[in-house]
Amino acid sequence: MVETRVDPATTLSFSVGGQTQTLALGKDMVIGSRAEKPSIDIKDSDVVFVGYGVNAPEQNWNDYDGVDVNGKTVVMLINDPGFLRKDESLFKGRAMTYYGRWTYKFEEAARQGAKAALIVHNTEPAAYGWDVVVNSWTGPAHDLPLSEDPEKRIDAQGWITLNAAKALFAADGKDFEKLMLEADAPGFKAVPLHATASSWIKLSMENKFSHNAVAILPGSEKPGESVLYMGHWDHLGVNASSDGEDHIFNGAIDNASGVSGALEIAHAFSAMASKPARSIVILLPTLEESGLLGSKYFAAHPPINLAKLAAVINMDALPIRGRNADMGVIGQGQSADLEALLLDQLKAQGRTMEPEAAPEKGFFFRSDHFNFAKQGVPALYARAGLTHVDKGAAYGQQWSDDYTSNRYHKPADAFDPNWDYAGLIDDLNLYFEVGKRLSVAGQWPTWSESSEFRTAREASSSERTD
């Protein structure tokens, strides 16, 4: 991997209406680069507002249609078109698609030839506050080297606050909130501003290594076929610029919970008197917080045959708040086969399957199973719902809101000796039983007809015939 650190002297400014607006790093903006250059110097780059920065032919939507952004700075919104107007007819309605993720938006800006790309932070469509952006972008950043990930990269990418965006547009005589709503409806055309952007980014770069941890229990009958469990082991490390005296990002929920769960499940399979027919793979990928990099590398260099990988079960940020009466499937509807297996086990526990609590947050595209989904491998990402057995749904929602606001990607995500593990044990038993059923030779779950990953799976179908 390549580790980069942004020099605190890094600058970003806009020239508009004869005035210069200088944005402060951390307060008004964060910016970096994946281009593997020691410095980036952008001078007087024309600024274009490209709405959501989405080019989706199958949705008949292209925010770049009719505008040349080559060498320019694009400013864009987070999430999917239709989010602000709550238009359920656009994309997947309330549920975020990959087009809504910040990673996609920078990738598309690079494909369009832009010099720099800036996403306007807005808490509701982003699903997290500005402090999460700052914590994630002001420490060391990691990437796969260009030799491992040859896709085109943009020179500069980052975020600006909503207030900074409003000030920029107001200086050009434009109403940013009005343009946001226009960009949220079909027929939007990109809006060039009478403004230029300049940025100087100084980066220190170092080639480093981090490790995926992988363990395989060979199958007793079909060792070439497998079921994979995973939970990423990395977090954000130490960030001296974070608020308070504690600067250690422990990641107890995100994701020591998933790592612990994977180890318990590995122990359970190893202790079985009759070993499963298919191999059981335990993967603890690194660099999830840096853009799902460990799982991306694994999927590109798999030590197992992905065509004969029955399914992936991902455990990421498992709630630890006591027993829950329900469970939500992240990306519900992607694989009816896997959801049916899960529902059988939920019924055995006297629990229910509920709709995903916050599909607009796009969690399906924010965790490591996504790299396997892109390769066509069916993936299950489910975790405890919001209804606590004794305290009800209001308590579960309060716990979730508190975690998101006060602990998620903060030093406060730390071990609590008073945790009630009963619900976590229920969940791990579910994951174990689903995997045990998948470990029986001959079962090949599929993606649902509407899933964007079905075609990739079907392309490898000939490898799964006995």
N, C-alpha and C positions, 0 to 999 in steps of 0.2 A: 504494500500500500504506500501511498504518498501522504505524509502528514504536512499540512500547511497551517501556518499561524498568520493572522492578519495583524500588521503593525498598527498600534493605536493611533498613529499619525495619518492613517488612511482617510481620504477625503471624498466627499460627494457634494456637488453643488449644482444648482440650476441657474441659468441666466435667462431672465424673462422680464419683459417690460422695462428694460434698461436697468434692472436691479439684479443683484446676485443673492440667491437664497442658499446659505450654507447649512447643511444638515450635520448634526452631531452624531458620531458613531455611538450606537447603543441607545441614545435618547430619541433620535429621529429616524435612524436608518441602521441597517447592517448590510454589509456587502463583502463579497469574496470572489474567488475565481477558482475554476477547475482546469484551467488551461495549461497548468504546469509551467508557468512563467514566473520569474522572480518578482516582476512588477508589471502592472498594467497602467497605462497612461492614456486616458480618454479625454479628448479636448473637443468641446463644442459639438457634441453629437446631437443631432436633431432628435426631439422627443415626440413619440407617437403613442397615443392611447389606443390600445388594441382590444379594448373590452376585456373578455376573459382569456384572450390569447389562445383560443381553441380553433383547431382545424380538424373537423370531424365529418368527413364526406358522407358516412352512413347516416348522420343526423342532419345532413344538408345544412351544415353550419361551418363557416370559415371567417373568422375575425380578421384574417390577413388578406381577404379578397380585395383586389383593387388597390392595394397599398404596397409600396416598396419600402421595406424596413432595413435594407442592406446597409450595414455600418451605422445604424441608428440605435437609439435607446427606446425600448418599448416599456410602457407602463401598463399593468394589467391587474385584473381582479382575481381574487382567490375563489375557489369552488366552481360550480357548473353554471352555465346559462340557465336562467329561470329561478335561481335560488332566492334572489331578493324579492321577486314578485310572487314567489310560491306557486309558480306555474308548473303543475304536475304533468303537463303535456310535453315538456321539454326534457330531453335526455332520459334519465330514469326517475324523474320527479324529485321527491325528497332525497332519494339515495344518491350520494356522490358517486360519480364515475371516475375513472383514471384521469379524464380530462380536467377534473377539478383539483388534482393534486399539484402542489408546487413543483415537484420533480418534473412532471410532464410539461408544465408551462415553460420551464427553462430549456428543456429538450427541444420543444417546438420552436422557441425563439431562435435557438442555434440553427435549426434546420432552415429557418426563414432568412438567415444571414444577419441577424441583429448583432450589434456590438455589445450591448448591455441590456439586461432585463431586470425590471423592478416590479415586485408584487406589492400591491397596497394591502397592508394588514387591516383586517376588520374582524373583530373577535368572534361574532356569531358564525359567519361562513368559514372562518379558519378553524373554529372549534377550540381555540386556545388563545390566551392573552399575549400581549406584546412581550411580557417577561419570558414566556416560553421561547419565543423567537430569539430574543437576546441571549438567553442561556445556551441555546443550541448553536448559535452562530458566532459567538465571541470567544469561544475556547478553541482548542486545536480541531481542525477539520480533517477528515480522512477521505480518500478516494482510491479507487483502483487506478493503477498506472495506465497511461494511454495505450501501452502495449497490450493490456488486458481488456480494455474497454474503448475500442476505436471510434465510437460514435462521436459525431461532431459536438464540440463544446463551445459554449459562449464565453467571451473574454471576461465579462463581469456579470454577476448575478446577485440579487439581494432583495431586501424588503424595505419599504418606507412606511411610516405610520400614516394613519388616516388623516390626521391633522396636517402632516407634511404634504400629502397629496392635495388636500383642499386648498392649502396656501399656494401651491404651484399653479393649480388650475385657476384660482381666483385672480392671481397676478396676470393671467392671460385672458381675463374677462369671461371665464367659463365657470359654470356651476357643476362641481364635481358630482354632487349627489344626483342631479338631474341626468348627467351623462351615465352614471352607474345604472340608473333605471332604463335608459335607452339601450345600453349594452346588454341588458337582461332580456331583451325581446328580439324576435326574429327580424331580420332586415337591418341590423346595426352595421354601420360602416366605421372603420377606424378613423380617428380624429387626430390629425397632425396638430401639434401645439406650436405656437410662436415662441419656442423655448429650446434651449440647448442644455445638455448635461455634460459635466466634466467630472472625472474621477481619477484619483491616483491611488492605486492599491499596491502596497508593498507587502510582499509575502516572504516568509522564511519557509523553506521546503526541506523535508528530510525523508529519505526512503526508509521505511520501517516494515516490520512484519507483525502480524497478529495471527492468531490461529483459530480455525474452526476445530472444535472437539467432536470427534465422530466415534461411535461404538457400534458394532454390528454383532448381533446374535444370529448365527447362520440358521436358516430354516432347515427343518428335519426332512422335508420332502421336496420343496421348491426353493432352494437357496438363492436362485437367480431372480426370484420375485421378492418383493419387500413391502413393508409398511414403515413409514417414517414418522417419528415424533420429534418435535423440536421446540426450543425456547432459547432466544438469544441471551448471551451471557454478558454483553457489554452494557455500559451506560455512559455517562458524560464525564466521568473522572473527577478532576478537581478544577474548579474555576474560581480564581481569587477575586474576580469582579462581581461575583454573586452577592446578594444582600445578606446581612447578618454576619455572625462570627463563624458559622459552619459553612465551609466551602466544598465539602465532600458530597458528591452526588452518589449516594449509596445504591439507589435503585432497588430497594427492597421489594416493592410490588412490581416495578418495571425494571428488570425482570428476574430478580432472584426467585420470585414465586414460580415462574415457568421452568427455570433451571432445576429447582428443587423437585418440581413435579415430574420432570423428565427423568431425573435420577431415581425417584421412587418407582416410576413405571418400568424403568430398566431393571430394577431389582425384582419387581413382581414377575416379569417375563423370565428372568434368569432362574427364579425359584420354582417355576412350573415343573412338575414331574414329567409331563409330556410336552416337549418343546413345540412351538408353533410350526406349521408346515412352511410358512414363508419366513424370510429373514426379517428381524426387527432391527431397524436402524434408529439410533439416537443421535441427533445432530444439535449441537449447541453452537450456533453461528456467532461470529464476531461482527462488529461494525454495523449492527442493525440501526443504531441511532445516527450513523453517518450516511444513511441512504440504502440500507439493506445490502451492504456490500459483501458480507461474508456468505450469505445465502446466494447472492448473485454469482460469486466466484464458484461456489459449490455446484450450482446448477450448470455452470459453463464447463466445469471439470469434474463431472460426477464419478465417484468410485463405484456407483451402482448404475444399472440400466434404468433410466427414467421412464422408458416405455413400459417397463415391467414393475414400476413402482405403483402399487395399487392406490395409495392415497397418502396425503400428508396431514398430520394432526398437529396444529400449531397451538402452543401455550404461551401467551404473551400478556403480562400484566393481569394475573388472576386475582380477582377481588378476595380479600380475606376479611370477612365481616360476619361470620356465622353462617347458619344454614339458610339457603334460598329455595323458594318454592318453584322457581322457574329457571330457564336458561335461554339466552338469546344467541342466535347464530349471526355472526358478522357476515354480511353479504348474503343474507338469506335469499334462497331461490337459485343460487348458483349451481348447487348440486342436490337435486331432490333425493338421489340415492343415499348420499352420506347423511342428509338430514333425516331420512327415514330410519337409518341405523341408530342415530342419536336419539330420535324420538322413542324408539323401542326401549332404550335403556332409561330414558327419563320416566317413562310410564312405570317401569319396574321400581323406580325410586319414589313414585307418587308425585312426580313433578310434571310441569308443563313446558312446552316450547312456546316462547313468546316472540313477537316480531322484534327485530333489531331495534334497540332503544333509540339510537341516534344515527340512522343511515346517512344523514347529511354530513357526518364527520369523516366519511370515507375510510373507516378503519380497515376495510378489506384490502386497501392498496397501501397500507402503512405498516405492514408487518411481513416477516420473511416468507410466509407461504406464497406470497404474490409472485416471487421469482419462479416458483415451481408451477404456479398456475399459468404463467406465460409460456411455459414449456408444455402445457397441456395436462399436467398432473392434477387430478382432483384434490381439492384441499378443503379441510374443515377447520374453521376458526370460530370456536364457540366458547362462551364463558357465562358465569352466573348472571342471572337476570337481576332485576331491581327489587323483587318482592321477598323480603325477609320473612322467614317462617313465623316468627313470633312478633316482629315489630312492624311488618307490613311494607308496602311499596314506598310510603313517604320516607321511611328510614333509609331504605336502599337508595332512593334518589338523593337524599341529603348526604349520604356517605359518598356517593359518586361525585356530586357537585363539590364537596369539600376536597376530595382527592384531586380533582381537576384544577381547582382554584389554588390549593395550598400545598400540594405535594408533587403533582405531576411535573417531572423534569426540574425538581427543586431538591435542595439538600434534605428537606423534610420527608422525603420518601425513604424513611428509615425503619428498621426493625422495631416492633412494638412487642414487649414481653407479654402484654395482655391480649394479644390476638386470639380470636376464637377460630380454630382450624376446622371445625366440623363441616362447614360448607365446602372448604377446599378439598377435604377428603372425599366428600360426595362427588365433586367434579372430577377428581383424579380417577375415581372408580369408573365414572362414565367414560372418560378417555380410554382407560385400559380396556374396558369391555368392548367398545367400538373397534379398537385396534385388534383385539383378540378375534373378533368376528371377521375382520378384514384379512387376518392372517391365514384364514382357511383358503387353500388353493382353489382357483376357479372364479372367485368373486372379483369383478372389475367394475367398480362404480364409475359413472359417467357424469359429465356436466349436463345441466339442463339445456333444452333446445335454445333458450334465449341467452345462454351464456356466451360471452365473447371468447371463451377459452375452449369451446367444444371442438372447433375446427382443428386446433393444434393436437388435441388428443386423438381425434379420428385419423389424423395423418400417420400415427404410429400403431394403428390397430392391428396390422399384420404381424407385428412382433409379439402380440399377446395370444396368438393362437397356438394351441398345443400340437 
